[in-house]
Amino acid sequence: MGMAILVHTVREAARRFGERSAFVDQTGARLTYAALDRRSDIAATRLRADGVGDGSVVALQLDSTFDYVVTYVAAAKLGAAASGINPSLAPSEQAALIERLNPDAVIEEAIPDDEGGDKASIPDLNEDPERIVAIVFTSGTTGLPRGAIFRDRQLRAVCEADLGPGWEDRWDGGGHMLASTQFAHVGFMTKLPWYLRTGTTTHVLGRWRSGDVLRTVAEHRIATLGVVAPQLALLLRDPSLAELDVSCVERIIAGGAASPPALVRAARQTFGAQYSIRYSSTESGGVGLGTAFDAPDVEALYTVGRPRPGVDVRIVDDALDDLADDATGELLLRTPTMFDGYWRDPEATSATLVDGWIRTGDLASRDATGLVTIRGRVKEMYIRGGYNVAPAEVEAVLGDHPDVSAIAIVPRPDEVMGEVGVAVVVARPDAAPPSLNELRSFGAERLARWKLPEALVVVDDLPLTTMQKLDRAALSATIHGADPVDRVGSSETGERSGR
């Protein structure tokens, strides 16, 4: 190719697809393939004038709009690495990510387009498979986000994983799809090249709402519906589903959170579509395991399937020794798409990358046929609507409430979100315990909304182990046997999923 995979793809897609829409927003505005190439050239010249060049790092503090895509591509054309700052994070959390990233430039608003002007001339960089293209933030074991590094060779590997052998010659055939996650997510940052190679028109929603999604699916006859599992639960509950013709949906790909068996059954029946569960992570580049679209129930309902081509899996004990079939241990992954370490965090990198394998922190088992079942997580972190939540991080914030003596956040299964947090609170002496709304309001300035608890249980004391540490197993039993003092309604909870 002679140039970086993202740059080559944008250039060639502009030549092949021209005025076809690459992205369309809810207002009907469109960004064509030709405009993406032209506008990113103009943006690149402006970034270069500000000192951005080969090896620079650019923070994209932008919403998931055309401007985000243009700036990401512009950075790639200069040989700079782009890192998205999720706008759903609280301002203080966004500031912490930027501090950790220490970028050469922070882009907070659209770069002027110079509409109608001549296309800027940008010399193409030499191909370098080791050039960093994206730094994608994820949550670490303590809840502090870490930036996963992806180089040009890993974006090429993602193309091969998702498009299959002969992907270099694959152009066109993508049709229409919906953007189901923020652009800062690994599912966009590492997969954009192959989306563009297939000539896909991606529909961008300002905020994910089930009714808007269903109307877009029906209007544009979207055949493959990519979702985070909790989003699918909301789609199935939306009253407009009965009024719209969504018979166009042939395949559902659900990742980011567990797909309960009841959800898989309901989705297959309601949409009349095949269903594939995908298991991956930011660290794996969004590539991991999956169930077959035509899988029998024993696979489709209760497992995350088998490793995708090129992916290796191990189930290990605490000493990282391999376990026998059906034994439960930690799941390790190895794939050509996997990250190259955490940005400026060698300690976290060495803890997660061991001898070329990713330690996922998930407990799993594998049967003799190779099917993998997730059994839980090694650590306490839980996933609400596709987002990681670290209880210790939330506890540290809400523990500062003036009426709280002690607090623990415990996950509880939820049919929409997968898991939600329950605040178990001990009130200060002579103080009334705070209400759930008071706790949420107190934490809203420092925490993203998906991290806030959605139910409250008041207790006299938190259970402790014999080592005087918080007994989270006992806490889980406590919340399952208790009636919450207060909880957030499911409709309010659901509409915040992933956005």
N, C-alpha and C positions, 0 to 999 in steps of 0.2 A: 504493500500500500504506500509506503514511503512517508506516512505521517500518522499522527495519533489516531486511534480508532474513532473517538468522538468527532474529531475535526474532519477526518476523511468521510465519515458517515454523513455529517451535515453538508459538506461540499457536494458529495455524490447524490444525496437525496434531493438537494436543491435542483441539481441538473435533471434528475429523473422525474421528480414529482412537481417541481415548479410551483404553480398556484394552488395545488391541493392543500387543504387545511391540515397543518400538523397539530394545532391546538385550537379549541373553540371554548369560549367561556359562556356563562349563563346569559349574558346579554346578547349573544350571537356574534360577538367580535371574534375574529379569527387571526391566527398567526400562520401564514403559509410557510411551506418549506423554503421557498425562495426568500421570503422575508426573514426567516430565522437566520439564514446564512448572511444576508445583507446586514441586518441589524446587529448581529453578533460581531461582524467585522467593524462596524462603526463603534460599538461598545468597546471592542478590543483596542482600537486606536486611542480612545479616551483613557482607558485603564493604563495603557502603555505610557501615555503622557503624564500620568500620575505616579509612574515608577514601577508599575506591575510588569513583571517579565518572567522568563523561564526560572522556575524554582520558587516563585513567590507563592504566598498563601492568601486567599481572598475569602473573607467571611460574607455570606449572603444572608443578611438580616432582612429578608424579604418574604412577603406572603407567597403562596403557591400560585403565581401568575405567569403571564408571558415573560415579564421582566426577569423573573428568576431563571427561566430557561435560557433567555438571551444572554444573561450575565454568566451563567455556568459555562455556556459554549464559548463566550468571549474569553474567559479565563483559560479554557483549554487551548484556544488558538494562540495564546501567549506562552503556553507551557506552565501556567500557574495551576495550583491545586485549589479547588473550590470546596467550601464547607458550609452547609446550610445550618442556620440557626432557627430551630423550630419556633414559629411565632406563637404557638399555643403555650409556650413556657412563660412563667411570670417574668417581668422585667429583670429582677435580680438574678434569676436563673439564666436568662439570656446573657446577662453581663458576665456571669461566671464562666460560661462557655467561651465567650470571646477572650476573657482573660487567660483561660487555659490554652486557647488556640494561638494567641499572640500573633494575629495576622498582620500582613503588610498593608492590607486595605480592608475596610469594612464598608460594604455597600448597603445603604439603608433606604435608598429610593431608586426609581428607575433612571437608567442612564439615558440622556436625551437621544432621540432617534434620528434627528435631522431628516424627517420624512421628505422624500422627493430629492434628496441630495444624492450625489454620486456615491457608489459603493466604495468604501475605503479599501485600500490595498494592504493586505496583511501577508507577509511572507510565511509560508508554511514551515513549521519546525521539522527538523529531522526526526524520524521515528526513533523512539527510545522506550522499550518495554518497561523500563524501571522508573519512568517519570511518574510522579504522584499526580493523579487526576482528581481524586476526591478524598476528603476526610469526613467520614460520616459518624456523627455522635450517637452513642448508645449509652445505656446505663450500666455502671459497674456494680460490683458487689455491695458497695456502701451507698449506692444511689448517686454517686458523683459521676456525671457523664464523662465518657472517654471517647476520643476520636479515633475511629478505625480507619487505617490507611489503605487505600486502594490505588494500585498503579495501573498503567495502561495494559499490561499483560493480564491483569485480573478482569478488566472490563472486556477484553477479548475472550477470556475464558467464560464469562457470563454469556456472551453472545453464543458461544458454542454449546453451552449447557442448555440454553433456552431455545435456540433455533436448530440445533442438531448438526451432524456432519454436513460439510459443504456450505456452512453458514456464510462464508465469504462471498458466495455467488447468490445469496438469497436476498432478493429485493421484491417489495410489494406483497400484497396479499393480507395486510394486517386488518383492514376494515376499521371499525369504530370501537373504542374502549373508554372506560371511565377511569379517572384518577381517583383511587380509593384512599390514598394516604397523602400526607404532606410531601412536597417535593424534597424536603430535607431527609426523607426516609431512604434507607438503603434500596428499597424497591424501585425508586426513581433514579437515584444517583448512579447506581451501577448498571441499570437496565436501559437507560435512555438510548444508548447506541442501537440496540436491537429494535426498540420501538420505532425508531426513525428509519431503520433499514427496511422495515416491512411496510412503510408508507402509512402507518397507523394515524388515524385522527383521534386524538385524545381529548375528551370532554372534561373540562375543569370546573368544579363546583366551588363557589366562594366558601361555602360551608356544607359539609356533608349532611344532607337531610334525606330521609328515606323516600318521601314523596317526590322530591326533585330527581332522585336517582331513578325511580321507577318510570317517571315520565320521560327521562332522557333515554332510558333503555327502550321504551316502547316507540318513541319517535324515531330513533336512529337504528332500530332493529339490531341491537347489540347482541352478538351471539355468545360471547364469552364474558362472563361476569366475574371480575376479580374483586374479592372483598376480604375484609377482616371478619372473622366469624361473628362477632357481636353485631356488626352492621347487617349481616344477613338475617339475624334474629329480628332486627327492627324492620327490615323489608317485609318479612313474613307477617308482621303485625300491622302494617300500614293499611288503612281502609281503602286507599286508592288502588291497591293491588287487584281487588275484585272488579274494578272498572276499566283497567288497562289491559291491552293485549301484549303480554310479555312472552308469548309463545316462541319468540325469536331466540330466547335464551336456550342454548344447547349444552353449555358447559359452565359449571361453577367451580372456581378455584378459590379456596378459602385458606388463609394462613393468618399468622400474627397472634392467634389465640386458639385455644382448644375448640374443636367442633363437637359438641355433645351429640350422642347418637340420635336423640330426638330431633335435633336441628338438621342433621343430615337427612333423616327420613322425611321431615316436613319439606325441606327444600327440594329434594328430588321429586316428591309428589306434586308440590304446588307448581313448580316451574316445568316439570316434565323433562328435567335436565340431568346430565351426568354430573357427578360431584367428586372433586379431588381435594383432599386435605394436603396442605403443604406445611412441612416443618423446616424451618431454617432460622437464621439469626443474622443480625448485622455483621457479626464476625465472619460468617460463612459467605457473605456477599449475596445473601438472599437465595442461595441454592443449597438444598439439603436432601430431604426425603419427601416422598409423596405417595399417596394412594392412587391406584389406577382408576381412570374414569369409569371403567366398567367392572370395578372390583366387586366381589361378593360381599355380603354383609359382614362376615367375619373380619374382613380387612377394612371395609369402608366405614364401619361404625365404631370400631374399637381400637384402631391402630393409626399410626402416621405413615404407614406403608413401608416402602423399601427405599434404599438409597437411590438417588437419580444417577444416571450414567456419569462416571468420573468421580463419584463421591464414595468414600470409604467410611465405615462405621465400626466402632468398638464399644463394648460394654465392659467397664473395668471396676475393680474394687478400689478401696482407699489407697492401696499401694500402686495403682494403675496397672495391675495385672489383669489379663483378660479373664472374663467369667464364662461359664458354660451357658448353653442355650437355656432360656427361660429364667435365668438368674437376674436379679435386679441390681444394677449398679449405675455408675455415672456414664452418660453417653458422650463419646468423643467422636468428632467429625474431622475428616480431611478431604479437601477438595481444591482443585486449581483456582477456584474463585475466592478462596478464603483471604481474609485481610492479612496485612503484612506487619501487624503490630499496632499498638496504640500510640497516638501522636504524643511525643515527649513524655512517655510514661513507661520506661523499661521495666519497672517493678510489676505493674499490672500486666504487661505483655508476657513476661516470663511466667506469671501465674496462670495465664490463659492459654498460651501457646507452649505446648510441651512436646518436644521431639517431633515437631511438624503436625501436631494434632491440636484441635480446639477442644478445650474442656468446656462443655456447654453448661455445666452446673445442673443439668437435668438428670433425674433418675429415670431409667428405662430398662426394658428387657427386650430380648430378641428371640423369636422362636426358630425352630429348625429350618423353616422355609425362608427366613430372612426378614419377616415382618417385625417391625419395631413398635412397641407400645410405651408411651410416656407414663411414668408412674408418679411423678411429682417433681419437686426441685430440691436439690441438695441444700440450698440456702433458703432463706425466708422470703425472698423477693417473689412477688406475685405479678400477674399480668391482667390489667384491667383494660378491656377493649383494645388489645394489641399493644398497650404501653406498659413498660416495666414500672413497678412501684416498689421502692425500698421502704419497708416499715420504719427502720431506724431514722431515715431522713424526715419522714412525716412526724414521727414521735418527737424529734428534736425541735421541730417548729411548734407543734401544738402543746408541747410540754411547758412552753413559756406562757400559756394562758394563765391569768392571775387566779382563776378558780380551780386550776388543775394541780393536784398533788402528784399524781402519776398517771401515765397513759401508755397504752400499747395499741398498735394497729395490727389487726389480724384479718387475713383474707377469708371471705366466705363465698361459696359458689353462687353464681348469679346466672340466670338463664339467658340474659341478654348480654351482659358484659363479660361473661366467663368467670370473673372474680371481681368482687368489690371489697373495699376496706371497711372494717368495723372498728370504731374507736371504743376501747375498753378503758373507762375513766374512773380514777379514784379522786374524789373532790377534796379540796383543802379543808382542814378542820374549820367548822363554823361558817363554811361557804356553801352555797347551793351549787350543785354541779352545772356546768354550762349546757345549754341546749345544743343540738346538732348544728343548727343554723349559726349559733354563736361561734362554735368551734370552726366551722367552715369559713365564716367571715374573717375570723382571726387569722386563719392560715392562707387566705386567698392572695395576700400581697406577696407572699414568699414562695408559694407552691403553685404549680400548674393545677388546673381544676381536676384533672383525672387522678391526682394524688390525694385529693381530699377525701375523708371518710364519708360513707354514705349511710351509715347506721351508727347508733350510739348505745352502748350498754354501760350502766353504772354499777360498780362493785365496791366492796369495802376495802379489798386488798388485791393486788396482783399476785398470781401464784408464782412461786420461786422454786427452782431446783435445789437439790441438796448443796450445790455449789453456790447458792444464793444468786443465781442468774435467772432471768425471766424464763419461765416455763411456757414456751409458745404452744407446745402440744396441749397442755392443760387449758391454755387460753382458747384454743380452737374448740375444745369440748365445752367450755363455758359459753361461748357465743352461740353454739349450735343448740344449746339447751335453754337459752335465755330469750325473752321477748325484748326486742330493742325498745329503748325509751323513745327513740325518734329515728326516722329513716327518710331518705330522699325518695320521692316517687319515681317509679320505673320510667315513666315517659320523660321526666326531666333528666334522669340519669342517662337514658339512651341517646338523646339528641346531642350529648356532648361527646359521643364516641369518636375518638380518633381525630377530633378537629379542635 
